Amino acid sequence: MAIKDVTDLERRLYEHIRDNDYGSRPWSTPDVARILKVTEEDVYKALSELSKKMKDNVWIYYEAGELHVVAD
């Protein structure tokens, strides 16, 4: 799937992840929700959809007790 196939929130979340370094610093759902002006639940749902719709472009992994999310 392409970026044109995602919702507005999913696109904004993807761009936020892509433009920030959550590969080297831990992911924080509350911070991302505040930045995007949505609820934490909205972030979780959008991230889940992105991981399905753009699975070759979004990676979610857990390392050293921290969640990391990367997009290219």
PDB file of N, CA, C and O in Angstrom:
ATOM      1  N   MET A   1       0.828  -1.190   0.000  1.00  0.00           N
ATOM      2  CA  MET A   1       0.000   0.000   0.000  1.00  0.00           C
ATOM      3  C   MET A   1       0.869   1.248   0.000  1.00  0.00           C
ATOM      4  O   MET A   1       2.030   1.216   0.407  1.00  0.00           O
ATOM      5  N   ALA A   2       0.302   2.316  -0.450  1.00  0.00           N
ATOM      6  CA  ALA A   2       1.025   3.583  -0.519  1.00  0.00           C
ATOM      7  C   ALA A   2       0.440   4.574   0.476  1.00  0.00           C
ATOM      8  O   ALA A   2      -0.627   4.349   1.047  1.00  0.00           O
ATOM      9  N   ILE A   3       1.153   5.666   0.670  1.00  0.00           N
ATOM     10  CA  ILE A   3       0.715   6.699   1.603  1.00  0.00           C
ATOM     11  C   ILE A   3      -0.672   7.221   1.228  1.00  0.00           C
ATOM     12  O   ILE A   3      -1.405   7.684   2.102  1.00  0.00           O
ATOM     13  N   LYS A   4      -1.044   7.157  -0.032  1.00  0.00           N
ATOM     14  CA  LYS A   4      -2.365   7.631  -0.459  1.00  0.00           C
ATOM     15  C   LYS A   4      -3.487   6.747   0.070  1.00  0.00           C
ATOM     16  O   LYS A   4      -4.649   7.152   0.037  1.00  0.00           O
ATOM     17  N   ASP A   5      -3.170   5.553   0.555  1.00  0.00           N
ATOM     18  CA  ASP A   5      -4.167   4.599   1.027  1.00  0.00           C
ATOM     19  C   ASP A   5      -4.435   4.674   2.528  1.00  0.00           C
ATOM     20  O   ASP A   5      -5.169   3.843   3.064  1.00  0.00           O
ATOM     21  N   VAL A   6      -3.863   5.636   3.198  1.00  0.00           N
ATOM     22  CA  VAL A   6      -4.036   5.747   4.652  1.00  0.00           C
ATOM     23  C   VAL A   6      -4.913   6.947   4.997  1.00  0.00           C
ATOM     24  O   VAL A   6      -5.118   7.841   4.176  1.00  0.00           O
ATOM     25  N   THR A   7      -5.425   6.948   6.222  1.00  0.00           N
ATOM     26  CA  THR A   7      -6.247   8.068   6.682  1.00  0.00           C
ATOM     27  C   THR A   7      -5.364   9.277   6.958  1.00  0.00           C
ATOM     28  O   THR A   7      -4.137   9.177   6.969  1.00  0.00           O
ATOM     29  N   ASP A   8      -5.999  10.410   7.177  1.00  0.00           N
ATOM     30  CA  ASP A   8      -5.252  11.626   7.489  1.00  0.00           C
ATOM     31  C   ASP A   8      -4.405  11.444   8.749  1.00  0.00           C
ATOM     32  O   ASP A   8      -3.234  11.824   8.759  1.00  0.00           O
ATOM     33  N   LEU A   9      -4.973  10.873   9.804  1.00  0.00           N
ATOM     34  CA  LEU A   9      -4.208  10.659  11.035  1.00  0.00           C
ATOM     35  C   LEU A   9      -3.065   9.692  10.801  1.00  0.00           C
ATOM     36  O   LEU A   9      -1.957   9.920  11.286  1.00  0.00           O
ATOM     37  N   GLU A  10      -3.310   8.617  10.068  1.00  0.00           N
ATOM     38  CA  GLU A  10      -2.245   7.661   9.778  1.00  0.00           C
ATOM     39  C   GLU A  10      -1.112   8.325   9.003  1.00  0.00           C
ATOM     40  O   GLU A  10       0.060   8.053   9.260  1.00  0.00           O
ATOM     41  N   ARG A  11      -1.457   9.191   8.059  1.00  0.00           N
ATOM     42  CA  ARG A  11      -0.435   9.913   7.298  1.00  0.00           C
ATOM     43  C   ARG A  11       0.368  10.836   8.214  1.00  0.00           C
ATOM     44  O   ARG A  11       1.597  10.865   8.152  1.00  0.00           O
ATOM     45  N   ARG A  12      -0.331  11.586   9.062  1.00  0.00           N
ATOM     46  CA  ARG A  12       0.357  12.503   9.976  1.00  0.00           C
ATOM     47  C   ARG A  12       1.248  11.738  10.948  1.00  0.00           C
ATOM     48  O   ARG A  12       2.354  12.183  11.256  1.00  0.00           O
ATOM     49  N   LEU A  13       0.777  10.594  11.430  1.00  0.00           N
ATOM     50  CA  LEU A  13       1.580   9.771  12.333  1.00  0.00           C
ATOM     51  C   LEU A  13       2.798   9.221  11.606  1.00  0.00           C
ATOM     52  O   LEU A  13       3.909   9.254  12.137  1.00  0.00           O
ATOM     53  N   TYR A  14       2.597   8.724  10.410  1.00  0.00           N
ATOM     54  CA  TYR A  14       3.717   8.205   9.620  1.00  0.00           C
ATOM     55  C   TYR A  14       4.772   9.294   9.421  1.00  0.00           C
ATOM     56  O   TYR A  14       5.961   9.050   9.623  1.00  0.00           O
ATOM     57  N   GLU A  15       4.347  10.471   9.033  1.00  0.00           N
ATOM     58  CA  GLU A  15       5.284  11.572   8.803  1.00  0.00           C
ATOM     59  C   GLU A  15       5.992  11.962  10.090  1.00  0.00           C
ATOM     60  O   GLU A  15       7.184  12.270  10.070  1.00  0.00           O
ATOM     61  N   HIS A  16       5.278  11.955  11.201  1.00  0.00           N
ATOM     62  CA  HIS A  16       5.898  12.275  12.491  1.00  0.00           C
ATOM     63  C   HIS A  16       6.962  11.238  12.846  1.00  0.00           C
ATOM     64  O   HIS A  16       8.067  11.592  13.257  1.00  0.00           O
ATOM     65  N   ILE A  17       6.632   9.976  12.688  1.00  0.00           N
ATOM     66  CA  ILE A  17       7.600   8.912  12.983  1.00  0.00           C
ATOM     67  C   ILE A  17       8.809   9.038  12.060  1.00  0.00           C
ATOM     68  O   ILE A  17       9.953   8.949  12.507  1.00  0.00           O
ATOM     69  N   ARG A  18       8.550   9.243  10.783  1.00  0.00           N
ATOM     70  CA  ARG A  18       9.627   9.357   9.791  1.00  0.00           C
ATOM     71  C   ARG A  18      10.564  10.516  10.113  1.00  0.00           C
ATOM     72  O   ARG A  18      11.778  10.412   9.935  1.00  0.00           O
ATOM     73  N   ASP A  19       9.992  11.623  10.589  1.00  0.00           N
ATOM     74  CA  ASP A  19      10.776  12.831  10.821  1.00  0.00           C
ATOM     75  C   ASP A  19      11.418  12.899  12.203  1.00  0.00           C
ATOM     76  O   ASP A  19      12.160  13.839  12.488  1.00  0.00           O
ATOM     77  N   ASN A  20      11.151  11.934  13.052  1.00  0.00           N
ATOM     78  CA  ASN A  20      11.728  11.908  14.399  1.00  0.00           C
ATOM     79  C   ASN A  20      12.506  10.623  14.591  1.00  0.00           C
ATOM     80  O   ASN A  20      12.261   9.628  13.910  1.00  0.00           O
ATOM     81  N   ASP A  21      13.437  10.651  15.512  1.00  0.00           N
ATOM     82  CA  ASP A  21      14.359   9.532  15.678  1.00  0.00           C
ATOM     83  C   ASP A  21      13.921   8.593  16.802  1.00  0.00           C
ATOM     84  O   ASP A  21      14.556   8.533  17.855  1.00  0.00           O
ATOM     85  N   TYR A  22      12.826   7.862  16.568  1.00  0.00           N
ATOM     86  CA  TYR A  22      12.381   6.893  17.574  1.00  0.00           C
ATOM     87  C   TYR A  22      13.120   5.573  17.437  1.00  0.00           C
ATOM     88  O   TYR A  22      12.773   4.592  18.095  1.00  0.00           O
ATOM     89  N   GLY A  23      14.122   5.545  16.595  1.00  0.00           N
ATOM     90  CA  GLY A  23      14.994   4.380  16.517  1.00  0.00           C
ATOM     91  C   GLY A  23      16.062   4.424  17.581  1.00  0.00           C
ATOM     92  O   GLY A  23      16.452   3.391  18.126  1.00  0.00           O
ATOM     93  N   SER A  24      16.544   5.637  17.883  1.00  0.00           N
ATOM     94  CA  SER A  24      17.583   5.758  18.902  1.00  0.00           C
ATOM     95  C   SER A  24      17.044   6.280  20.231  1.00  0.00           C
ATOM     96  O   SER A  24      17.704   6.147  21.262  1.00  0.00           O
ATOM     97  N   ARG A  25      15.867   6.864  20.216  1.00  0.00           N
ATOM     98  CA  ARG A  25      15.248   7.273  21.481  1.00  0.00           C
ATOM     99  C   ARG A  25      13.911   6.564  21.613  1.00  0.00           C
ATOM    100  O   ARG A  25      13.283   6.231  20.608  1.00  0.00           O
ATOM    101  N   PRO A  26      13.472   6.330  22.844  1.00  0.00           N
ATOM    102  CA  PRO A  26      12.248   5.541  23.020  1.00  0.00           C
ATOM    103  C   PRO A  26      10.985   6.264  22.558  1.00  0.00           C
ATOM    104  O   PRO A  26      10.892   7.491  22.597  1.00  0.00           O
ATOM    105  N   TRP A  27      10.039   5.474  22.127  1.00  0.00           N
ATOM    106  CA  TRP A  27       8.714   5.922  21.707  1.00  0.00           C
ATOM    107  C   TRP A  27       7.903   6.297  22.948  1.00  0.00           C
ATOM    108  O   TRP A  27       7.997   5.625  23.974  1.00  0.00           O
ATOM    109  N   SER A  28       7.116   7.355  22.862  1.00  0.00           N
ATOM    110  CA  SER A  28       6.229   7.757  23.947  1.00  0.00           C
ATOM    111  C   SER A  28       4.852   8.089  23.364  1.00  0.00           C
ATOM    112  O   SER A  28       4.658   9.146  22.763  1.00  0.00           O
ATOM    113  N   THR A  29       3.915   7.184  23.547  1.00  0.00           N
ATOM    114  CA  THR A  29       2.568   7.402  23.018  1.00  0.00           C
ATOM    115  C   THR A  29       1.930   8.670  23.573  1.00  0.00           C
ATOM    116  O   THR A  29       1.323   9.414  22.802  1.00  0.00           O
ATOM    117  N   PRO A  30       2.038   8.959  24.884  1.00  0.00           N
ATOM    118  CA  PRO A  30       1.445  10.199  25.385  1.00  0.00           C
ATOM    119  C   PRO A  30       2.026  11.453  24.715  1.00  0.00           C
ATOM    120  O   PRO A  30       1.291  12.394  24.417  1.00  0.00           O
ATOM    121  N   ASP A  31       3.319  11.461  24.485  1.00  0.00           N
ATOM    122  CA  ASP A  31       3.946  12.621  23.835  1.00  0.00           C
ATOM    123  C   ASP A  31       3.472  12.759  22.389  1.00  0.00           C
ATOM    124  O   ASP A  31       3.170  13.865  21.940  1.00  0.00           O
ATOM    125  N   VAL A  32       3.404  11.657  21.667  1.00  0.00           N
ATOM    126  CA  VAL A  32       2.976  11.699  20.271  1.00  0.00           C
ATOM    127  C   VAL A  32       1.509  12.131  20.193  1.00  0.00           C
ATOM    128  O   VAL A  32       1.143  12.920  19.321  1.00  0.00           O
ATOM    129  N   ALA A  33       0.681  11.627  21.085  1.00  0.00           N
ATOM    130  CA  ALA A  33      -0.735  12.014  21.103  1.00  0.00           C
ATOM    131  C   ALA A  33      -0.874  13.519  21.338  1.00  0.00           C
ATOM    132  O   ALA A  33      -1.686  14.183  20.693  1.00  0.00           O
ATOM    133  N   ARG A  34      -0.084  14.042  22.256  1.00  0.00           N
ATOM    134  CA  ARG A  34      -0.121  15.478  22.547  1.00  0.00           C
ATOM    135  C   ARG A  34       0.323  16.279  21.328  1.00  0.00           C
ATOM    136  O   ARG A  34      -0.314  17.275  20.982  1.00  0.00           O
ATOM    137  N   ILE A  35       1.388  15.867  20.684  1.00  0.00           N
ATOM    138  CA  ILE A  35       1.910  16.565  19.507  1.00  0.00           C
ATOM    139  C   ILE A  35       0.888  16.548  18.360  1.00  0.00           C
ATOM    140  O   ILE A  35       0.685  17.560  17.690  1.00  0.00           O
ATOM    141  N   LEU A  36       0.258  15.408  18.144  1.00  0.00           N
ATOM    142  CA  LEU A  36      -0.701  15.275  17.042  1.00  0.00           C
ATOM    143  C   LEU A  36      -2.111  15.734  17.429  1.00  0.00           C
ATOM    144  O   LEU A  36      -3.012  15.780  16.591  1.00  0.00           O
ATOM    145  N   LYS A  37      -2.286  16.074  18.713  1.00  0.00           N
ATOM    146  CA  LYS A  37      -3.576  16.556  19.228  1.00  0.00           C
ATOM    147  C   LYS A  37      -4.696  15.536  19.045  1.00  0.00           C
ATOM    148  O   LYS A  37      -5.790  15.854  18.579  1.00  0.00           O
ATOM    149  N   VAL A  38      -4.383  14.293  19.431  1.00  0.00           N
ATOM    150  CA  VAL A  38      -5.356  13.207  19.406  1.00  0.00           C
ATOM    151  C   VAL A  38      -5.210  12.432  20.711  1.00  0.00           C
ATOM    152  O   VAL A  38      -4.332  12.733  21.520  1.00  0.00           O
ATOM    153  N   THR A  39      -6.061  11.443  20.914  1.00  0.00           N
ATOM    154  CA  THR A  39      -5.961  10.620  22.116  1.00  0.00           C
ATOM    155  C   THR A  39      -4.894   9.538  21.939  1.00  0.00           C
ATOM    156  O   THR A  39      -4.490   9.212  20.823  1.00  0.00           O
ATOM    157  N   GLU A  40      -4.456   8.999  23.061  1.00  0.00           N
ATOM    158  CA  GLU A  40      -3.501   7.898  22.999  1.00  0.00           C
ATOM    159  C   GLU A  40      -4.111   6.706  22.264  1.00  0.00           C
ATOM    160  O   GLU A  40      -3.419   6.021  21.512  1.00  0.00           O
ATOM    161  N   GLU A  41      -5.391   6.459  22.477  1.00  0.00           N
ATOM    162  CA  GLU A  41      -6.072   5.361  21.785  1.00  0.00           C
ATOM    163  C   GLU A  41      -6.035   5.565  20.273  1.00  0.00           C
ATOM    164  O   GLU A  41      -5.839   4.614  19.517  1.00  0.00           O
ATOM    165  N   ASP A  42      -6.226   6.814  19.839  1.00  0.00           N
ATOM    166  CA  ASP A  42      -6.143   7.111  18.403  1.00  0.00           C
ATOM    167  C   ASP A  42      -4.757   6.794  17.857  1.00  0.00           C
ATOM    168  O   ASP A  42      -4.625   6.261  16.755  1.00  0.00           O
ATOM    169  N   VAL A  43      -3.724   7.123  18.628  1.00  0.00           N
ATOM    170  CA  VAL A  43      -2.348   6.843  18.201  1.00  0.00           C
ATOM    171  C   VAL A  43      -2.135   5.342  18.084  1.00  0.00           C
ATOM    172  O   VAL A  43      -1.578   4.866  17.094  1.00  0.00           O
ATOM    173  N   TYR A  44      -2.573   4.598  19.085  1.00  0.00           N
ATOM    174  CA  TYR A  44      -2.401   3.141  19.043  1.00  0.00           C
ATOM    175  C   TYR A  44      -3.113   2.528  17.843  1.00  0.00           C
ATOM    176  O   TYR A  44      -2.557   1.667  17.162  1.00  0.00           O
ATOM    177  N   LYS A  45      -4.347   2.970  17.583  1.00  0.00           N
ATOM    178  CA  LYS A  45      -5.097   2.444  16.443  1.00  0.00           C
ATOM    179  C   LYS A  45      -4.422   2.795  15.119  1.00  0.00           C
ATOM    180  O   LYS A  45      -4.304   1.947  14.234  1.00  0.00           O
ATOM    181  N   ALA A  46      -3.981   4.043  14.987  1.00  0.00           N
ATOM    182  CA  ALA A  46      -3.322   4.468  13.754  1.00  0.00           C
ATOM    183  C   ALA A  46      -2.001   3.728  13.555  1.00  0.00           C
ATOM    184  O   ALA A  46      -1.668   3.337  12.436  1.00  0.00           O
ATOM    185  N   LEU A  47      -1.255   3.539  14.631  1.00  0.00           N
ATOM    186  CA  LEU A  47       0.015   2.814  14.533  1.00  0.00           C
ATOM    187  C   LEU A  47      -0.229   1.362  14.128  1.00  0.00           C
ATOM    188  O   LEU A  47       0.518   0.799  13.327  1.00  0.00           O
ATOM    189  N   SER A  48      -1.266   0.768  14.681  1.00  0.00           N
ATOM    190  CA  SER A  48      -1.615  -0.598  14.309  1.00  0.00           C
ATOM    191  C   SER A  48      -1.962  -0.687  12.825  1.00  0.00           C
ATOM    192  O   SER A  48      -1.510  -1.600  12.133  1.00  0.00           O
ATOM    193  N   GLU A  49      -2.751   0.246  12.344  1.00  0.00           N
ATOM    194  CA  GLU A  49      -3.119   0.256  10.926  1.00  0.00           C
ATOM    195  C   GLU A  49      -1.901   0.491  10.029  1.00  0.00           C
ATOM    196  O   GLU A  49      -1.757  -0.144   8.984  1.00  0.00           O
ATOM    197  N   LEU A  50      -1.031   1.408  10.448  1.00  0.00           N
ATOM    198  CA  LEU A  50       0.193   1.653   9.659  1.00  0.00           C
ATOM    199  C   LEU A  50       1.039   0.399   9.566  1.00  0.00           C
ATOM    200  O   LEU A  50       1.603   0.099   8.513  1.00  0.00           O
ATOM    201  N   SER A  51       1.128  -0.334  10.668  1.00  0.00           N
ATOM    202  CA  SER A  51       1.965  -1.542  10.659  1.00  0.00           C
ATOM    203  C   SER A  51       1.401  -2.594   9.707  1.00  0.00           C
ATOM    204  O   SER A  51       2.136  -3.473   9.255  1.00  0.00           O
ATOM    205  N   LYS A  52       0.114  -2.517   9.398  1.00  0.00           N
ATOM    206  CA  LYS A  52      -0.490  -3.428   8.423  1.00  0.00           C
ATOM    207  C   LYS A  52      -0.423  -2.851   7.006  1.00  0.00           C
ATOM    208  O   LYS A  52      -0.020  -3.538   6.067  1.00  0.00           O
ATOM    209  N   LYS A  53      -0.815  -1.601   6.864  1.00  0.00           N
ATOM    210  CA  LYS A  53      -0.910  -0.983   5.544  1.00  0.00           C
ATOM    211  C   LYS A  53       0.448  -0.661   4.930  1.00  0.00           C
ATOM    212  O   LYS A  53       0.609  -0.699   3.711  1.00  0.00           O
ATOM    213  N   MET A  54       1.415  -0.348   5.773  1.00  0.00           N
ATOM    214  CA  MET A  54       2.740   0.041   5.270  1.00  0.00           C
ATOM    215  C   MET A  54       3.817  -0.800   5.946  1.00  0.00           C
ATOM    216  O   MET A  54       4.833  -0.281   6.409  1.00  0.00           O
ATOM    217  N   LYS A  55       3.577  -2.101   5.993  1.00  0.00           N
ATOM    218  CA  LYS A  55       4.456  -2.998   6.747  1.00  0.00           C
ATOM    219  C   LYS A  55       5.903  -2.993   6.280  1.00  0.00           C
ATOM    220  O   LYS A  55       6.797  -3.340   7.053  1.00  0.00           O
ATOM    221  N   ASP A  56       6.149  -2.613   5.051  1.00  0.00           N
ATOM    222  CA  ASP A  56       7.532  -2.553   4.573  1.00  0.00           C
ATOM    223  C   ASP A  56       8.194  -1.212   4.879  1.00  0.00           C
ATOM    224  O   ASP A  56       9.383  -1.032   4.612  1.00  0.00           O
ATOM    225  N   ASN A  57       7.434  -0.275   5.436  1.00  0.00           N
ATOM    226  CA  ASN A  57       7.960   1.058   5.717  1.00  0.00           C
ATOM    227  C   ASN A  57       7.932   1.438   7.195  1.00  0.00           C
ATOM    228  O   ASN A  57       8.505   2.459   7.577  1.00  0.00           O
ATOM    229  N   VAL A  58       7.279   0.638   8.028  1.00  0.00           N
ATOM    230  CA  VAL A  58       7.156   0.956   9.451  1.00  0.00           C
ATOM    231  C   VAL A  58       7.615  -0.260  10.250  1.00  0.00           C
ATOM    232  O   VAL A  58       7.152  -1.377  10.019  1.00  0.00           O
ATOM    233  N   TRP A  59       8.524  -0.032  11.185  1.00  0.00           N
ATOM    234  CA  TRP A  59       9.039  -1.099  12.035  1.00  0.00           C
ATOM    235  C   TRP A  59       8.827  -0.717  13.489  1.00  0.00           C
ATOM    236  O   TRP A  59       9.140   0.398  13.905  1.00  0.00           O
ATOM    237  N   ILE A  60       8.297  -1.650  14.247  1.00  0.00           N
ATOM    238  CA  ILE A  60       8.077  -1.465  15.676  1.00  0.00           C
ATOM    239  C   ILE A  60       8.867  -2.556  16.374  1.00  0.00           C
ATOM    240  O   ILE A  60       8.711  -3.739  16.069  1.00  0.00           O
ATOM    241  N   TYR A  61       9.712  -2.158  17.309  1.00  0.00           N
ATOM    242  CA  TYR A  61      10.486  -3.168  18.012  1.00  0.00           C
ATOM    243  C   TYR A  61      10.745  -2.740  19.455  1.00  0.00           C
ATOM    244  O   TYR A  61      10.650  -1.560  19.793  1.00  0.00           O
ATOM    245  N   TYR A  62      11.066  -3.699  20.281  1.00  0.00           N
ATOM    246  CA  TYR A  62      11.311  -3.512  21.698  1.00  0.00           C
ATOM    247  C   TYR A  62      12.763  -3.846  21.959  1.00  0.00           C
ATOM    248  O   TYR A  62      13.239  -4.917  21.583  1.00  0.00           O
ATOM    249  N   GLU A  63      13.472  -2.922  22.609  1.00  0.00           N
ATOM    250  CA  GLU A  63      14.892  -3.140  22.873  1.00  0.00           C
ATOM    251  C   GLU A  63      15.268  -2.497  24.202  1.00  0.00           C
ATOM    252  O   GLU A  63      14.945  -1.337  24.456  1.00  0.00           O
ATOM    253  N   ALA A  64      15.944  -3.251  25.033  1.00  0.00           N
ATOM    254  CA  ALA A  64      16.445  -2.746  26.317  1.00  0.00           C
ATOM    255  C   ALA A  64      15.342  -2.079  27.151  1.00  0.00           C
ATOM    256  O   ALA A  64      15.556  -1.041  27.777  1.00  0.00           O
ATOM    257  N   GLY A  65      14.162  -2.703  27.140  1.00  0.00           N
ATOM    258  CA  GLY A  65      13.066  -2.198  27.951  1.00  0.00           C
ATOM    259  C   GLY A  65      12.324  -1.012  27.373  1.00  0.00           C
ATOM    260  O   GLY A  65      11.510  -0.398  28.063  1.00  0.00           O
ATOM    261  N   GLU A  66      12.592  -0.671  26.103  1.00  0.00           N
ATOM    262  CA  GLU A  66      11.955   0.493  25.489  1.00  0.00           C
ATOM    263  C   GLU A  66      11.369   0.126  24.128  1.00  0.00           C
ATOM    264  O   GLU A  66      11.914  -0.695  23.390  1.00  0.00           O
ATOM    265  N   LEU A  67      10.243   0.761  23.825  1.00  0.00           N
ATOM    266  CA  LEU A  67       9.611   0.586  22.521  1.00  0.00           C
ATOM    267  C   LEU A  67      10.211   1.575  21.540  1.00  0.00           C
ATOM    268  O   LEU A  67      10.428   2.738  21.877  1.00  0.00           O
ATOM    269  N   HIS A  68      10.479   1.113  20.324  1.00  0.00           N
ATOM    270  CA  HIS A  68      11.021   1.964  19.269  1.00  0.00           C
ATOM    271  C   HIS A  68      10.164   1.797  18.009  1.00  0.00           C
ATOM    272  O   HIS A  68       9.691   0.702  17.705  1.00  0.00           O
ATOM    273  N   VAL A  69       9.977   2.891  17.292  1.00  0.00           N
ATOM    274  CA  VAL A  69       9.173   2.889  16.061  1.00  0.00           C
ATOM    275  C   VAL A  69       9.956   3.653  15.012  1.00  0.00           C
ATOM    276  O   VAL A  69      10.405   4.771  15.261  1.00  0.00           O
ATOM    277  N   VAL A  70      10.123   3.055  13.839  1.00  0.00           N
ATOM    278  CA  VAL A  70      10.905   3.656  12.770  1.00  0.00           C
ATOM    279  C   VAL A  70      10.094   3.610  11.481  1.00  0.00           C
ATOM    280  O   VAL A  70       9.379   2.643  11.220  1.00  0.00           O
ATOM    281  N   ALA A  71      10.210   4.660  10.683  1.00  0.00           N
ATOM    282  CA  ALA A  71       9.539   4.703   9.373  1.00  0.00           C
ATOM    283  C   ALA A  71      10.483   5.306   8.346  1.00  0.00           C
ATOM    284  O   ALA A  71      11.252   6.221   8.642  1.00  0.00           O
ATOM    285  N   ASP A  72      10.407   4.775   7.140  1.00  0.00           N
ATOM    286  CA  ASP A  72      11.184   5.385   6.045  1.00  0.00           C
ATOM    287  C   ASP A  72      10.296   5.637   4.862  1.00  0.00           C
ATOM    288  O   ASP A  72      10.757   6.145   3.840  1.00  0.00           O
TER     289      ASP A  72
END
